[in-house]
C-alpha cells in the first residue's frame, strides 16, 4: 500500500536545456561536427577559365568568431540539395571572419558552385585535418613549391608568413603551371614579385607569346636556387607526378626529409575518417593529414 505521507519533489524540465546559458560558437561547433553552418558568398574572382576564388562569410556571428584554422587545413563545403566536397582553405588564419576557397570546375558539384552569385548561401563545416607546422617553422627559411591548383592550399601559408614576416628568414616561392593561361593569383604574384623579402620564381611548361617568366618544369628554378639547408623547411603541393621530383631536388639541396612537408587533399572525401575513402594503411589522410612530412608521406599509396 502506498505511503500517503511520502514526500514528492517537483522538477521543472526545460525542452531547450539550460535557458540561462547561451552556447558559444565553439560549443555549437563541437556539439555536432556534421552540421554545415550557413555562409554567404561575399566575393567571386575569376582566376582562370576553370578556377574561381570564392570568399565566404559565416552568417552566425558566434560561429564566425569561433572559426579558426591553421594553414593547410580544409573545410567541407555544402551546396544544399547537391552535395558537399572537401576544399583546402586559401585564406590566411589572420583574415578573421572570411574564408577563401579556390575551386576548379571539374564535376556536377563544382559546376553548380561556379554558377552561384554573391549573396547566395552555402554550408561550411570544419576546419578539419592537420595543417603545416607554422610555429615550428618560425625562425627558419621557407622554400614553397606549388604546381597548378596546388598553389591554393599554399596561399594560406604564404599569406600567413607575409603577415608574420618578421618571424621568418628567407622566403622562396616556386610556382609552375602548364601554360600562362593557367597561372592563378596573378595579382598576388605581382605584389610578391616586387617585394625584396620574397624570392619568386614562376615557370610554365609551354611558352606562349607575352610570357616573361621561365619556361620549363617546376624543378627548373632549382638550378639556381641558393638554399641554407640546415635552416630551411621545404613545403610542396601539386599533382602527384610532381612530388617525387621536387623532393629529389630538395634533397640535392640538403634539406632533411623530416623538414619537407606536403599536402594530399585530393585523397579526401568526408573529412572525418568515417567513409574510408582516404584510408591508406592505418592512416586517414583527412585526420592524420592532409599535411605530412616526407617520412609519413612516403607510405601513402599514389602520393609520389
C-alpha positions in Angstrom: 0.0 0.0 0.0 1.5 3.4 -1.0 2.8 5.6 1.8 0.3 8.5 1.9 2.9 10.5 3.8 5.7 10.1 1.1 7.3 13.4 0.2 7.4 14.3 -3.5 9.6 16.8 -5.3 8.6 18.8 -8.3 11.2 19.0 -11.1 10.9 21.5 -13.9 12.3 20.4 -17.2 13.0 22.9 -20.0 12.8 21.4 -23.5 15.6 23.8 -24.5 18.0 22.7 -21.8 19.5 25.4 -19.6 17.7 28.5 -20.6 20.2 30.8 -18.8 23.2 29.5 -20.8 23.7 30.9 -24.4 26.0 28.5 -26.2 29.2 29.8 -27.6 30.2 29.2 -31.2 32.9 26.7 -30.1 30.2 24.7 -28.1 27.8 24.7 -31.1 30.5 23.5 -33.5 31.7 20.8 -31.1 28.2 19.6 -30.4 27.7 18.4 -34.0 30.7 18.4 -36.3 28.4 17.0 -39.1 26.3 20.2 -39.2 27.1 22.6 -42.0 26.8 26.2 -40.9 25.2 28.7 -43.3 27.7 31.0 -45.1 27.1 33.7 -47.6 29.2 34.2 -50.7 30.7 37.7 -50.4 33.1 37.7 -53.3 33.8 35.8 -56.5 37.0 36.2 -58.5 37.7 34.5 -61.9 41.3 33.2 -61.8 41.4 31.2 -65.0 38.9 29.6 -67.4 38.3 26.8 -64.9 39.2 28.2 -61.5 37.4 30.7 -59.3 38.2 32.1 -55.9 35.2 32.3 -53.6 35.1 34.3 -50.4 32.5 33.3 -47.7 31.3 34.8 -44.5 29.7 32.6 -41.9 26.3 34.1 -41.1 26.1 33.2 -37.3 28.4 35.6 -35.6 29.1 33.1 -32.8 30.3 30.5 -35.4 32.3 33.3 -37.2 34.1 34.3 -34.0 34.9 30.6 -33.2 36.2 29.6 -36.6 40.0 29.4 -36.5 42.2 27.4 -38.9 45.8 26.5 -39.4 47.3 27.0 -42.9 46.9 23.7 -44.7 43.5 22.7 -43.1 40.3 22.3 -45.1 36.6 22.7 -44.8 33.6 20.7 -46.1 31.6 22.9 -48.4 27.9 22.1 -48.9 25.5 23.1 -51.6 22.1 22.3 -50.2 20.4 19.7 -52.4 23.5 19.0 -54.4 26.2 17.6 -52.0 29.4 18.5 -50.3 33.2 18.4 -51.0 36.4 18.9 -49.1 38.3 22.0 -50.1 41.5 23.5 -48.7 41.3 27.0 -47.3 43.2 29.6 -49.3 42.9 32.5 -46.9 45.3 33.1 -44.0 44.1 32.5 -40.5 44.7 36.2 -39.8 41.9 37.0 -42.2 39.3 36.6 -39.4 35.7 36.4 -40.4 36.2 35.4 -44.0 37.0 32.1 -45.6 38.5 31.9 -49.1 38.3 28.7 -51.2 39.8 28.2 -54.7 37.6 25.8 -56.7 38.3 24.2 -60.1 35.2 23.3 -62.2 35.5 19.5 -62.6 32.1 17.9 -61.9 28.5 18.5 -61.0 29.1 19.9 -57.6 31.7 22.4 -58.8 29.6 23.2 -61.9 26.8 24.3 -59.6 29.1 26.3 -57.4 30.5 28.1 -60.4 27.0 29.3 -61.4 26.3 30.8 -57.9 26.4 34.5 -57.2 27.4 36.8 -54.4 24.7 36.7 -51.8 23.9 33.0 -52.3 24.1 30.8 -49.2 26.1 27.5 -48.9 27.1 25.4 -45.9 30.5 25.1 -44.3 31.7 22.8 -41.6 35.2 22.5 -40.2 38.0 23.3 -40.2 39.4 19.8 -40.3 42.8 18.0 -40.6 46.4 18.7 -39.7 47.9 21.8 -41.2 51.5 22.9 -41.7 53.7 23.2 -38.6 53.6 27.0 -38.7 55.0 27.7 -35.2 57.8 25.1 -35.7 58.8 26.8 -39.0 59.3 30.2 -37.3 62.9 31.4 -37.3 63.7 29.4 -40.5 64.0 29.9 -44.2 61.0 28.6 -46.1 61.0 27.1 -49.7 57.5 26.7 -51.1 56.9 24.8 -54.3 53.5 24.6 -55.9 52.2 23.1 -59.2 48.9 24.0 -60.8 46.0 24.1 -58.3 48.5 23.2 -55.5 49.1 26.9 -55.1 45.6 27.2 -53.4 46.5 25.4 -50.1 49.9 27.1 -50.1 48.4 30.5 -50.5 47.1 30.3 -46.9 50.6 29.6 -45.6 52.2 32.2 -47.8 49.8 34.9 -46.7 50.3 33.9 -43.1 54.0 34.1 -43.4 53.5 37.5 -45.1 51.5 38.7 -42.0 54.2 37.4 -39.7 57.1 38.2 -42.0 59.5 39.3 -39.1 59.4 35.7 -37.7 60.9 34.1 -40.8 64.2 34.2 -42.7 64.4 33.9 -46.5 61.1 33.0 -48.3 61.3 31.4 -51.7 58.2 30.6 -53.8 58.4 28.4 -56.9 55.2 28.0 -58.9 54.7 26.0 -62.0 51.8 25.9 -64.5 51.2 24.1 -67.8 50.9 27.4 -69.6 50.5 31.1 -68.9 46.7 30.9 -69.1 46.6 28.6 -66.1 48.6 30.8 -63.8 46.4 31.7 -60.8 46.6 34.6 -58.4 48.4 36.8 -60.9 47.7 40.0 -58.9 49.2 38.5 -55.7 52.2 37.2 -57.6 52.8 40.8 -59.0 52.8 42.0 -55.4 55.2 39.3 -54.2 57.5 39.8 -57.2 58.2 43.4 -56.2 58.9 42.6 -52.5 62.6 42.3 -51.7 61.9 39.8 -48.9 60.2 37.3 -51.2 62.1 35.4 -53.9 59.6 34.4 -56.5 60.0 32.1 -59.5 57.2 31.5 -62.0 57.6 28.9 -64.7 55.4 27.3 -67.3 55.8 24.0 -69.2 54.7 25.6 -72.5 55.7 29.0 -73.7 53.1 31.4 -75.1 53.5 34.8 -76.6 53.7 37.5 -73.9 55.1 35.3 -71.2 58.1 36.9 -69.5 58.8 34.2 -66.8 60.8 31.0 -67.0 59.9 28.1 -69.3 60.4 24.5 -68.0 59.2 22.1 -65.3 58.6 23.3 -61.8 62.0 21.8 -60.9 63.9 24.1 -63.3 64.3 27.1 -60.9 66.2 24.8 -58.5 69.2 25.0 -60.8 70.0 28.5 -59.5 68.4 28.4 -56.0 70.7 29.0 -53.1 69.5 27.1 -50.0 70.7 27.2 -46.4 69.8 23.5 -46.0 70.2 23.3 -42.2 67.9 26.3 -41.7 65.2 25.5 -44.3 61.8 24.0 -44.4 60.5 22.7 -47.7 56.8 22.8 -48.5 55.1 21.5 -51.6 51.7 20.9 -53.1 50.6 19.9 -56.6 49.9 16.9 -58.9 51.2 13.5 -57.8 53.8 13.3 -60.6 55.5 16.4 -59.2 56.2 15.2 -55.7 59.0 12.7 -56.3 61.0 15.1 -58.5 60.6 18.1 -56.2 61.6 16.1 -53.2 64.7 14.9 -55.1 65.6 18.5 -55.8 65.1 19.5 -52.2 67.3 16.6 -51.1 70.0 17.6 -53.5 70.0 21.0 -51.8 70.4 19.2 -48.5 67.0 19.8 -46.9 66.4 17.0 -44.4 63.5 14.6 -45.1 61.8 15.4 -41.8 61.6 19.1 -42.8 59.9 18.5 -46.2 56.1 18.9 -45.8 53.4 18.2 -48.4 49.6 18.3 -48.7 47.4 15.5 -50.0 44.0 17.0 -50.1 43.0 15.1 -53.2 42.7 11.9 -51.2 39.8 13.1 -49.1 36.0 12.8 -49.1 34.0 13.1 -45.8 36.8 14.9 -43.9 36.2 12.9 -40.7 37.6 9.5 -41.2 34.2 7.9 -41.5 33.8 7.0 -45.1 37.2 5.3 -45.5 37.8 6.9 -48.9 41.1 8.4 -47.7 42.4 5.5 -45.7 45.9 4.3 -46.7 47.2 1.5 -44.5 46.5 2.6 -40.9 46.3 6.3 -41.8 43.3 8.5 -42.7 44.5 11.4 -44.8 41.7 13.7 -43.6 42.6 13.2 -39.9 46.3 12.4 -39.9 46.9 14.9 -42.7 46.3 16.3 -45.2 49.8 17.7 -44.4 52.5 15.1 -43.9 56.3 15.3 -43.8 58.2 13.1 -46.2 58.7 10.1 -43.8 55.0 10.0 -43.2 54.0 10.6 -46.8 56.2 8.0 -48.5 53.9 5.2 -47.4 50.8 6.9 -48.8 49.8 5.0 -51.9 50.0 7.0 -55.1 51.4 10.1 -53.4 54.8 10.0 -55.1 
